[in-house]
Amino acid sequence: MRLLLPFAPLMALALLHCSTPFEAPKESVVREDSETDADTDTDTDTDTDSDTDADSDTDSDTDTDADTDCTRDPPPVRNEGECVTTEVHCGENVFGTTKGGLTNFDSDDYTAWFCSGVPDKYKGPERVFLFEHPGDSDNVDITLTSECDDLDMFVFQWEYWTSEAYCPSDANAISNCDDATGSGGGTVRIWDNRASHYFIVIDGKEMVEDQFKLVIDCDP
């Protein structure tokens, strides 16, 4: 018993000393919470949309809700190639004008290609659309509506534009040519069992230039 007495105070001190590590340590990393719970963020964004843009975009809109307005020409369309205005696809409604169009084709071409025997002189500008028939052994109806002035349509197969960027002339043999030359437009139906490229030409007799509507219906 005498041996234990001298160590009693030491053990008490040791127990007292060992109790300090169990105190909750103070946070050593300051985490700045930028979200003040009181939500003092005074949003100064008044969202006053000052966009008074009159939308001067002159793209060739194929909006199916648009109507032909004979008193106002649609926006000009830039021709994308030497003898092609642009490419059209199934389901599209195209509103355009022959004003500012190309001048590659005329009556001599259409007669040589057996598109039409009409002797009218097509000397004015034309619009030429490239169309790829899906080749699914189905019909495709291509309809021209010409409400403002008398424009006509010629549709013929031509593969050499996509492969060689070559424009046809009256010296070339053209296959599968058809036309819609009645008053106010008309419809040309084409059938193909393989993917094939066609030119759709909108032209006017006796230098007629005006607007038109073109509809590509691949599920008539």
Disulfide bonds with the S-S distance in Angstrom:
Cys70-Cys148 2.03
Cys83-Cys167 2.19
Cys90-Cys218 1.92
Cys115-Cys177 1.73
